[in-house]
Structure formats: C-alpha cells, structure tokens
Amino acid sequence: MATAFYGTIVIKGDSGRQQVDRFSHTDVSLAYALFDSQGATGLLPVKESGVISDLILNITAAGTTLTFKLIIDGVDTGIRWVQSASFPTINNRFFVSNPVRVRAGQTIQIQAIT
C-alpha cells in the first residue's frame, strides 16, 4: 500500500514575492506530486520569474521514495535530490542551498523515484 505525504514548494520571485503551494504525493515510483492550487494536477505554473527556494515535506522519516526528480516544461532537468534533503527537521534543505532558476510561464513537475 502506498503511503501519502504532503509538502510545500516555495518559489521566490525576482520582485521578492513568494509563490507558495502545497502538494500531495504518494510513495510510488514515477508518481507525480499533485499541486493543491491546480485542482490536484501534476503541473505547477510559475507565476513570476525567480528561483525555487525551498521544498519541505511533512515527514521526518524516509518511506520507499529514495529520490525526487525535477521536470520543467516537460523536460527532465537532471536535478535529483534525496527525500531526506526535504525533511522539515533539516535546516539546510536541498533548494535552500541549491536554488533553481525558473521563468514565468514555465511548468514544474516533481516525480518520485523509488
């Protein structure tokens, strides 16, 4: 049985405004995060050019998901990060240390790899 978990993604726009969205995810290989603001679809449109500055999961222990994959505009970016690098107990989460530049109008997808 797949475990469901939740997370939050933060995109800091060039103006300083933040786009914050909550998503749900299952611990199933190749499953996509479903974004709440988009009616639980797997595509998050970027509202303003800026950087993905944080991604936080609501869990503090690893399930079967080992890593996540970042897809922008349907293209695999090659960016992978381990699930534990998104735990709320980690002060220096992956995107805090490694912000990723995005442009207004692009779409973001997050995919689990088990």
C-alpha positions as CSV (number, residue, x, y, z in Angstrom):
1,M,0.0,0.0,0.0
2,A,1.3,3.4,-0.9
3,T,2.0,6.0,1.7
4,A,0.7,9.5,1.1
5,F,2.6,12.5,2.3
6,Y,2.4,16.3,1.8
7,G,4.8,19.0,1.0
8,T,5.2,22.7,0.3
9,I,7.2,24.3,-2.6
10,V,8.3,27.9,-2.4
11,I,9.3,30.0,-5.4
12,K,10.8,33.4,-4.6
13,G,10.1,35.8,-7.4
14,D,12.5,38.4,-8.6
15,S,10.2,41.1,-7.0
16,G,10.6,39.3,-3.6
17,R,7.0,38.0,-3.7
18,Q,6.7,34.3,-2.9
19,Q,4.6,31.7,-4.7
20,V,3.9,29.0,-2.1
21,D,1.9,25.9,-3.0
22,R,1.1,22.7,-1.1
23,F,1.2,19.4,-2.8
24,S,0.4,15.7,-2.1
25,H,2.5,12.8,-3.1
26,T,2.4,9.0,-2.9
27,D,5.3,6.8,-2.2
28,V,5.0,5.1,-5.6
29,S,7.8,5.0,-8.2
30,L,7.3,7.5,-11.0
31,A,4.3,9.2,-9.4
32,Y,4.0,13.0,-9.7
33,A,3.3,15.5,-7.0
34,L,-0.3,16.9,-7.2
35,F,-0.5,20.6,-6.5
36,D,-3.5,21.9,-4.5
37,S,-3.8,25.2,-6.3
38,Q,-4.1,23.4,-9.6
39,G,-7.0,21.2,-8.6
40,A,-4.6,18.4,-7.7
41,T,-2.9,18.2,-11.1
42,G,0.7,17.4,-11.6
43,L,1.7,20.7,-13.3
44,L,2.5,23.9,-11.3
45,P,2.7,27.1,-13.5
46,V,5.4,29.6,-12.4
47,K,3.7,33.0,-11.9
48,E,6.8,35.2,-11.8
49,S,10.5,34.6,-12.8
50,G,12.7,33.8,-9.8
51,V,14.0,30.7,-8.0
52,I,12.7,27.6,-6.4
53,S,14.0,28.5,-2.9
54,D,12.6,25.7,-0.7
55,L,10.7,22.4,-0.8
56,I,9.6,20.9,2.5
57,L,7.9,17.5,3.2
58,N,5.7,16.9,6.2
59,I,7.5,13.7,7.1
60,T,10.7,13.1,9.1
61,A,11.4,9.5,8.1
62,A,12.0,8.0,4.6
63,G,9.4,5.8,3.0
64,T,10.1,3.9,-0.2
65,T,10.8,7.0,-2.2
66,L,14.5,7.4,-2.4
67,T,14.9,10.5,-4.6
68,F,12.9,13.1,-6.4
69,K,13.3,14.3,-10.0
70,L,12.6,17.9,-11.1
71,I,10.9,18.4,-14.5
72,I,10.5,21.9,-16.0
73,D,8.3,22.4,-19.1
74,G,8.1,18.6,-19.6
75,V,11.9,18.3,-19.8
76,D,13.9,16.3,-17.2
77,T,16.4,18.9,-15.8
78,G,18.7,16.1,-14.5
79,I,18.2,17.6,-11.0
80,R,17.7,14.8,-8.4
81,W,17.6,15.1,-4.6
82,V,17.2,12.6,-1.8
83,Q,13.9,12.5,0.1
84,S,15.7,13.3,3.4
85,A,17.0,16.6,1.9
86,S,13.4,17.9,2.1
87,F,12.6,16.9,5.7
88,P,11.4,19.8,8.0
89,T,14.0,18.9,10.6
90,I,16.8,19.8,8.2
91,N,17.8,23.4,8.3
92,N,19.7,23.4,5.0
93,R,17.2,21.7,2.7
94,F,18.2,21.0,-0.9
95,F,16.6,24.0,-2.6
96,V,17.7,26.4,0.2
97,S,21.3,25.5,-0.6
98,N,20.7,25.0,-4.4
99,P,18.0,27.4,-5.6
100,V,16.9,26.6,-9.2
101,R,16.1,29.4,-11.6
102,V,12.6,29.3,-13.2
103,R,10.8,31.7,-15.6
104,A,7.3,33.0,-15.5
105,G,5.0,30.7,-17.5
106,Q,7.1,27.6,-17.1
107,T,5.6,24.5,-15.5
108,I,7.1,22.5,-12.7
109,Q,6.6,18.8,-12.0
110,I,8.1,16.7,-9.2
111,Q,8.4,13.0,-9.7
112,A,9.2,10.3,-7.1
113,I,11.8,7.6,-7.8
114,T,11.8,4.5,-5.6
